[in-house]
Amino acid sequence: GYDLWLRYRPLPAAQVAAYAPEMQHLRMDVDSPARAAARDELSNALQGLLGSAPQPVDRMRPGTLVIGTPASSPWLAGLAADVDGLGDEGFLVRRMRVDGQPAIVIAANADAGLVYGTFRFLRLLQTGQSLEALDLREAPRVKLRVLNHWDDLNRYVERGYSGQSIWDWHRLPGWLDPRYTDYARANASIGINGTVLNNVNANARILTPQYLEKVRALAGVMRPYGIRVYLSARFSAPMEIGGLATSDPLDPEVQRWWKAKADEIYGLIPDFGGFLVKANSEGQPGPQDYGRSHADGANLLADALAPHGGVVMWRAFVYSEEEPDDRHKQAYNEFVPHDGEFRDNVLVQVKNGAIDFQPREPFHPLFGAMPRTPLVMEFQITKEYLGFSTHLAYKGTLYEEVLRADTRVDGEGSTVANVVDGSLHGHVLSGMAGVANIGSDRSWSGSHFDQANWYAYGRLAWDPDLSSRAIAEEWVRMTFSNDPALVAPVVGMMMDSREAVVDYTGALGLHHLMGRGHHYGPGPWVDGGPRADWTSVYYHRATGEGIGFDRTTGGSDAVSQYAPELAAVFDDPTRVPEEFLLWFHHVPWDHPMRSGQPLWDELVMRYDRGVDTVRRMRATWDALQEHVDGERHRQVAAFLAIQENEAQWWRDASIAYFQTFARRPLPAGHAPPP
Ligand code: GCW
């Protein structure tokens, strides 16, 4: 699993015969580390896929790959107009004549585009596409496509299920683990162009000179691959490592401290990306400690970074136990009043849903509600609430569902994707962040199928309108094989997998039902404890009469944070999409569902359906034994067995618990626990 989707194993003979004659030679000026990286990737890949690497030539011969920028390569000068408008990261890949000879051209305006174009070209071969009418022209829709590592300096990864942090701080900067280069390659192959190295629950020591040297070393590895390094900044750093008595954003000494810190960082890392900040949330320090606003806090750091071109990604994941109102509403209430107050180099980073990376949530009402501020979409790649690394849950479908959701803020078609890519409200800056599932495990992500979530995140950050099915198919072809006997069933498993998790952990809009702390198994009964908003009972609100969180206009009124047309739909129990019924409504146990059955029966049916889907996934996988190498087949099979067992645990525990309120018999057809 180490090679991820960049395995480059030999292609079938027929494909080798079709491709190889077109790529015997390579015409490319290799005058930068980025170009060297692209050239090495190409050689290595073609050696693996076709059995031979292209030979460098300085004049055109039949079967030449031509790679370069029209501005610096005279033989590509004719493409200047074609690459116009593609920016630094876009590219074109085209089959055409160069100097009268048939050729395949990868052209871009800058090195970054050449790297991306090279990987794009390789993906065509890896997925067995015909080169006949090859003519691609692509540029990313989202500007900052970033991974967020929740990695502590002692290599513990918060909500990480794949070993230790890959950042070996102790041996940095002296030892550059080759894994860092493979990390950069994998990310560049899917268009990721930034990485936040440390946890948002940040340790201020990352900003000390000792650590900045280490960060600089990592930045050097990432640079040729177009990846900028960012850091999570702890708001109280001026006190903790700067010896100041305050971190008040309006204090001139504090402002001077951050400016000096930014200067110091850029002295070491001229292309440093900027800061990610979690402030005044879950006990983290922040501007509100001094009676200041999120905008005051974000602008403090933004002013320090601005002279160097850095940005601040200020998180909107805020809630506090002192706030008695519905947690769903807190981020919106705290941030919307400050729309327009943030500096131009501030982006507000918003989780996909208002609670917390649940298996399914409606999109966060902040999307569309802050037209004057660029909003970064924060997805979780690691599966904190979807079975860690053992349960198979392809999150491409979740990402797609959220990105395609229509906020309706500017009429129909105001999709979340259009908010995030900046097009809806005309922002130059735009961003997407994915909380990484990468660790020191040989498979990087803790399981083979979790690699697909990293892959899908990157692809959707590049183009938020891609289909999750098409992405799954690409990934399967590159990671396993192009054999149709494998591709269709495995893609099918992936496409069903996340809905299965929704079903067996709690469907119809139920949420936050897991055990407190670990977030792995069922815990709908979790009550009391340190904080009401960390319990489950608070969210499902089951009683003898019914179940669900009343967020209607008559309840917590969270619905009113959405655009009026949508609020009206969510507010109405007969119109709300059934998958969000219990998210927005408290309804009786015999509430009639669209299927014709009462709610209780429907809920039990969904729990059963989730378990059944996992059983089917297992059977599908078992039947594929001869199509997958033994090592990967065995691990996936073993994990699916764990998943089936635990899906039953979720189902049985949840049904037994909710039955104490519903006091209704199990519907006919429900399989009793073994
Ligand atoms: O999902 C929750 C996690 C915390 C995390 C927090 C956040 C980094 O349980 O572990 O802390 O969200 O996003 O800040």
Residues whose N, C-alpha, C, O or C-beta is under 5 A from the ligand:
A	BS01	GCW	E158 V200 N201 F317 D356
